[in-house]
Amino acid sequence: MIATVVFPLVLLALAAWVIPWLLSKVMPEGVFWLFLIGVISAVALALIAAVGFFVLYGRAGEAVLDVAPWYFVILSARAALVWGPVMVLSLANIPKNWKEAVW
């Protein structure tokens, strides 16, 4: 039971740290690009959380999967309480490695 809750939360928090960091390696430096990394990361993490909830609920039985897909999006938005602060900290860490752009 605990592993069913803790393991996905840890993976989601880890993804919230790694996704912005990886995007910062691919995208140019600058404030605009930092905001774009934040938007792309937020969308990716929301999708990851929604798919994760879909998979976890699917293990409970087929009847659970008959609910509207928006239910999983709402659960994903609630999961932003976990990945949101971690993503913001990861984004705040990106400008310290800039070599060309100025914050």
C-alpha positions as CSV (number, residue, x, y, z in Angstrom):
1,M,0.0,0.0,0.0
2,I,2.7,2.5,1.0
3,A,4.8,1.6,-2.1
4,T,1.8,2.3,-4.3
5,V,1.6,5.8,-3.0
6,V,5.2,6.7,-2.2
7,F,7.0,5.3,-5.3
8,P,4.9,7.2,-7.8
9,L,5.3,10.4,-5.8
10,V,9.0,10.0,-5.7
11,L,9.1,9.3,-9.4
12,L,7.0,12.4,-10.1
13,A,9.2,14.6,-7.9
14,L,12.3,13.2,-9.6
15,A,10.7,13.9,-13.1
16,A,9.9,17.5,-11.9
17,W,13.6,18.1,-11.2
18,V,15.0,16.3,-14.3
19,I,12.7,17.5,-17.1
20,P,13.5,21.2,-16.7
21,W,17.2,20.4,-16.3
22,L,17.2,18.3,-19.5
23,L,15.2,21.0,-21.4
24,S,17.7,23.6,-20.3
25,K,20.5,21.6,-21.9
26,V,18.7,21.6,-25.2
27,M,17.2,25.1,-25.3
28,P,19.0,28.4,-25.6
29,E,19.7,30.6,-22.6
30,G,17.5,33.5,-21.7
31,V,14.5,34.6,-19.7
32,F,12.0,33.8,-22.4
33,W,13.4,30.4,-22.9
34,L,13.3,29.8,-19.1
35,F,9.6,30.6,-19.1
36,L,9.1,28.3,-22.1
37,I,11.0,25.5,-20.3
38,G,8.6,26.0,-17.4
39,V,5.5,25.8,-19.5
40,I,6.8,22.7,-21.4
41,S,7.8,21.1,-18.1
42,A,4.4,21.8,-16.5
43,V,2.5,20.3,-19.5
44,A,4.8,17.2,-19.6
45,L,4.5,16.7,-15.8
46,A,0.7,17.1,-15.9
47,L,0.5,14.5,-18.7
48,I,2.9,12.1,-16.8
49,A,0.7,12.5,-13.7
50,A,-2.5,11.9,-15.6
51,V,-1.2,8.8,-17.3
52,G,0.2,7.6,-13.9
53,F,-3.3,8.0,-12.3
54,F,-4.9,6.2,-15.3
55,V,-2.5,3.3,-14.9
56,L,-2.8,3.1,-11.1
57,Y,-6.6,3.3,-11.3
58,G,-6.6,0.7,-14.1
59,R,-5.1,-1.8,-11.6
60,A,-8.2,-1.3,-9.5
61,G,-10.4,-2.7,-12.2
62,E,-12.1,-2.0,-15.5
63,A,-15.0,-0.2,-13.9
64,V,-12.8,2.6,-12.7
65,L,-11.5,3.3,-16.2
66,D,-15.0,4.1,-17.4
67,V,-14.9,7.5,-15.7
68,A,-14.4,10.6,-17.8
69,P,-10.8,11.3,-18.9
70,W,-11.1,14.8,-17.3
71,Y,-11.2,13.1,-13.9
72,F,-7.6,12.0,-14.4
73,V,-6.7,15.6,-15.5
74,I,-8.2,16.9,-12.3
75,L,-6.2,14.4,-10.3
76,S,-3.1,15.5,-12.2
77,A,-3.8,19.1,-11.3
78,R,-4.0,18.1,-7.6
79,A,-0.7,16.3,-8.0
80,A,0.9,19.6,-8.9
81,L,1.1,20.1,-5.2
82,V,3.9,17.5,-5.3
83,W,5.7,18.3,-8.6
84,G,5.0,22.1,-8.7
85,P,7.4,23.2,-6.0
86,V,10.1,20.8,-7.2
87,M,9.8,22.1,-10.7
88,V,10.0,25.7,-9.6
89,L,13.2,24.9,-7.6
90,S,14.7,23.2,-10.7
91,L,13.8,26.2,-12.8
92,A,15.3,28.6,-10.3
93,N,18.5,26.6,-10.5
94,I,18.9,26.9,-14.2
95,P,20.2,30.5,-14.6
96,K,23.2,30.0,-12.4
97,N,24.8,27.9,-15.2
98,W,24.2,30.5,-17.9
99,K,27.3,31.7,-19.7
100,E,25.9,34.1,-22.3
101,A,22.5,35.4,-21.1
102,V,22.1,37.6,-18.1
103,W,19.3,37.1,-15.6
